[in-house]
């Protein structure tokens, strides 16, 4: 039978559902689900059997949350907000009740450094080239990190020449998928072996794009690589969406570039959430904190929270 935790997660992942209608079908008091979602009040256990029957008609099943969705945040262009997106979407997903693992596949280690981990004792590359499991450090409630640092760069060629190199991350993550709801992979700014490993291990990828000509140039190569991975190695890989980052909303150049990208890549989903250029983002990076911790009331945090909600529901 459904638990309150799974029911709340299901309803949060389906914001378009009519809660009043579900309450009516289950024959329970009105506002019961509204109060549970806003954490004002728990759902009495006596109502769960009826709710279990009701939500199955809307797509709920026991296996719905069995294994984590693995999402690569990927763009081979540097400086477009991949790491910032990984950090803050991961934090938002964890606050929405999901268990989240962040995997740092960039040898620059910026994702790890954000959480104060500069020289990890164990890191991704050790697990990929050895027989050990991926290290997982608990950062906050529901939020875990698999770190990296510059040692990955020194051993990247070793990984590239290893047997089954492109599937090694996938095999390691498979051992952990039943422990998490989402696994987000911060990819490096390249189309090398670490990015390929990440795409092979993923169900989905999210592509941050800055609406600048320099950032847009060459993005076709990224989508070609994604298509090749899907064709030859991972047929389940899907582009979950494109998100505009580092946007100046009032600049006509950015407006026209976003319109051009929407037109060019109309076959892909483009998120409604737009991440604008913001001083508070730079300040949070200097402070080595996620935006919720640094400034929970900032528009930038609200934008990333909106993006996380879209990723959950689409």
C-alpha positions in Angstrom: 0.0 0.0 0.0 1.1 3.5 -0.6 2.9 5.4 2.1 2.4 9.1 2.9 6.0 9.8 1.7 5.4 8.2 -1.7 2.0 9.8 -2.1 3.4 13.3 -1.4 6.3 12.7 -3.9 3.8 11.5 -6.5 1.5 14.5 -6.1 4.5 16.9 -6.2 5.6 15.3 -9.4 2.2 15.8 -10.9 1.2 19.4 -10.1 -1.5 19.4 -12.8 -3.6 16.8 -10.8 -6.8 18.1 -9.3 -6.3 17.4 -5.5 -9.9 18.1 -4.7 -11.0 15.5 -7.3 -8.7 12.9 -5.8 -10.0 13.7 -2.3 -13.6 13.3 -3.6 -12.8 10.0 -5.3 -11.1 8.7 -2.2 -13.9 9.9 0.1 -11.7 11.8 2.4 -12.0 15.3 3.9 -11.3 18.3 1.6 -7.9 20.0 2.0 -6.3 16.8 3.4 -3.9 16.6 0.5 -3.3 20.4 0.3 -2.3 20.4 4.0 0.0 17.4 3.4 1.8 19.0 0.5 2.3 22.3 2.4 3.5 20.2 5.4 0.9 21.7 7.6 -0.5 18.3 8.6 0.1 14.6 8.0 -2.4 12.3 6.2 -4.2 10.0 8.7 -3.2 6.4 8.0 -6.9 5.4 7.7 -7.2 7.4 4.5 -4.2 5.8 2.7 -6.0 2.7 1.4 -8.6 4.8 -0.4 -5.9 7.2 -1.7 -3.9 4.3 -2.9 -6.8 3.2 -5.1 -7.5 6.7 -6.3 -4.0 7.7 -7.4 -3.4 4.5 -9.3 -6.0 5.8 -11.8 -3.6 8.7 -12.4 -0.5 6.7 -13.0 0.9 5.7 -9.6 2.6 2.3 -9.2 4.9 0.7 -6.7 7.8 0.7 -9.1 7.5 4.4 -10.0 10.3 5.5 -7.6 12.3 2.2 -7.5 15.4 3.5 -9.3 16.9 6.9 -9.7 16.6 9.0 -12.9 20.1 9.7 -14.0 20.5 13.1 -15.7 23.6 14.6 -17.2 24.0 18.4 -17.2 26.0 18.7 -20.4 27.4 21.2 -22.8 30.9 21.0 -24.2 31.2 24.9 -24.1 32.6 26.1 -20.8 31.2 28.9 -18.7 27.5 28.3 -19.5 26.4 27.4 -16.0 26.6 23.6 -15.9 28.0 23.4 -12.4 25.7 26.1 -11.0 22.7 24.4 -12.5 23.8 21.0 -11.1 24.3 22.4 -7.6 21.0 24.3 -7.4 18.7 21.9 -9.2 20.1 19.2 -7.0 19.5 21.2 -3.9 16.0 22.1 -5.0 15.1 18.4 -5.8 16.4 17.4 -2.4 14.2 20.0 -0.7 11.2 18.7 -2.7 11.6 15.4 -0.9 13.9 13.5 -3.2 17.2 11.7 -2.4 19.7 13.2 -4.7 23.3 12.2 -5.7 25.5 14.8 -7.4 28.4 13.3 -9.4 31.3 15.5 -10.3 32.7 14.3 -13.7 34.7 17.5 -14.3 38.4 17.3 -13.3 38.2 21.0 -12.3 36.2 19.9 -9.3 34.1 23.0 -9.1 31.1 21.1 -8.0 33.0 19.4 -5.2 34.7 22.7 -4.1 31.3 24.3 -3.8 30.7 21.9 -0.8 34.1 22.5 0.7 35.7 19.4 -0.7 39.0 20.3 -2.4 41.2 17.2 -2.1 38.9 14.2 -1.6 40.4 11.0 -0.2 38.3 9.0 -2.7 36.8 10.2 -5.9 35.1 9.2 -9.1 38.2 8.2 -11.1 39.4 5.8 -8.3 36.1 3.9 -8.5 36.1 3.8 -12.4 39.6 2.5 -12.6 39.5 0.2 -9.5 37.1 -2.2 -7.8 35.7 0.2 -5.2 32.2 1.6 -5.2 31.6 5.3 -5.9 32.4 7.4 -2.9 29.3 9.2 -1.6 29.6 12.0 0.9 26.4 13.3 2.7 26.3 17.0 2.1 22.9 17.8 3.6 19.6 16.0 4.3 18.7 14.0 1.1 21.8 15.4 -0.7 25.0 13.4 -1.5 28.1 14.1 -3.5 30.6 11.9 -5.4 33.6 14.2 -5.7 36.5 14.8 -8.1 39.6 16.9 -8.4 42.6 17.5 -10.7 43.7 13.8 -10.3 40.9 12.9 -12.8 42.7 14.9 -15.5 45.9 13.0 -14.8 44.2 9.6 -15.2 41.7 10.5 -18.0 43.9 8.9 -20.7 44.1 5.8 -18.5 40.3 5.6 -18.4 40.0 6.2 -22.1 42.2 3.2 -22.8 40.6 0.9 -20.2 38.4 -2.0 -21.3 34.7 -1.0 -21.4 35.6 2.6 -20.6 32.4 4.2 -21.7 30.2 1.8 -19.6 32.2 2.0 -16.4 30.3 4.9 -14.8 27.0 3.3 -15.8 27.9 0.1 -14.0 29.0 1.9 -10.9 25.8 4.0 -10.8 23.6 0.9 -11.3 24.8 -0.2 -7.8 23.4 3.0 -6.3 20.3 3.7 -8.3 17.9 2.0 -5.9 19.2 4.3 -3.1 18.3 7.6 -4.8 15.5 9.3 -6.7 17.7 11.5 -8.9 21.4 11.3 -9.9 22.7 14.5 -11.5 26.1 14.4 -13.4 28.1 17.6 -13.8 29.9 17.0 -17.1 33.2 18.6 -18.2 33.4 21.2 -20.9 34.5 18.7 -23.6 33.2 15.8 -25.6 35.9 13.5 -24.3 35.7 10.2 -22.4 34.2 11.6 -19.2 31.3 13.2 -21.1 30.8 10.0 -23.1 30.8 8.0 -19.8 28.2 10.4 -18.4 25.9 10.2 -21.4 26.1 6.4 -21.5 25.1 6.3 -17.8 22.2 8.6 -18.2 18.5 8.3 -18.9 18.3 12.0 -19.7 20.4 15.0 -20.3 19.7 18.7 -19.6 21.6 21.2 -21.8 22.3 24.7 -20.4 22.7 27.2 -23.2 23.8 30.9 -22.8 22.0 32.9 -25.5 25.2 34.2 -27.0 26.6 33.5 -30.4 29.8 32.2 -29.0 28.0 29.8 -26.7 25.5 28.7 -29.3 28.2 28.0 -31.9 29.0 24.4 -32.1 26.1 23.2 -30.0 25.1 21.1 -33.0 28.2 18.9 -32.3 26.8 18.2 -28.8 23.5 17.0 -30.1 25.2 14.9 -32.7 27.3 13.2 -30.0 24.1 12.6 -27.9 22.5 11.0 -31.0 25.6 8.8 -31.6 25.5 7.6 -27.9 21.8 6.9 -28.3 22.3 5.0 -31.5 25.3 2.9 -30.6 25.4 2.5 -26.8 22.4 3.9 -24.8 19.1 3.8 -26.7 17.2 5.1 -23.7 19.1 8.4 -23.6 16.8 11.4 -24.2 17.3 15.2 -24.2 15.1 16.1 -21.3 15.3 19.8 -22.2 17.3 23.0 -22.9 17.6 25.7 -20.3 18.7 29.2 -21.0 21.3 30.4 -18.5 23.2 33.7 -17.9 20.4 35.6 -19.6 20.0 39.4 -19.8 16.2 39.4 -20.4 16.2 43.1 -21.5 18.9 42.7 -24.1 17.5 42.4 -27.6 20.4 40.2 -28.6 19.5 37.7 -26.0 15.8 37.8 -26.9 16.5 37.2 -30.5 19.0 34.5 -29.8 16.5 32.6 -27.6 13.9 32.9 -30.3 16.4 31.5 -32.8 17.3 28.6 -30.6 13.6 27.8 -29.9 13.0 27.8 -33.6 16.2 25.7 -34.5 15.7 23.1 -31.8 11.9 23.0 -31.8 12.0 19.2 -31.5 13.5 19.5 -28.0 11.7 20.7 -24.9 12.8 24.1 -23.8 12.2 24.9 -20.1 10.0 27.8 -19.1 12.4 28.6 -16.3 15.1 31.1 -17.4 18.2 31.6 -15.3 19.1 35.3 -15.5 22.5 36.9 -14.9 22.7 37.8 -11.2 25.2 39.1 -8.7 23.9 36.8 -6.1 24.9 33.7 -8.2 28.5 35.0 -8.3 28.4 35.8 -4.6 27.1 32.3 -3.8 29.9 30.8 -5.9 32.5 32.9 -4.0 30.9 31.8 -0.7 30.9 28.2 -2.0 27.3 27.7 -1.1 24.1 26.8 -3.1 21.6 29.6 -3.6 19.1 28.3 -1.1 21.7 28.4 1.6 23.1 31.7 0.5 20.0 33.6 -0.4 16.7 31.6 -0.3 14.6 34.6 -1.1 16.6 35.7 -4.2 15.0 35.6 -7.7 17.9 33.3 -8.8 17.0 30.7 -6.3 13.3 30.9 -7.3 14.4 30.4 -11.0 16.3 27.3 -10.1 13.5 26.0 -7.9 11.1 26.5 -10.9 13.6 24.6 -13.2 13.8 21.7 -10.7 10.0 21.5 -10.5 9.8 21.4 -14.3 12.5 18.6 -14.4 10.4 16.6 -12.0 7.1 17.0 -13.8 8.0 16.9 -17.5 
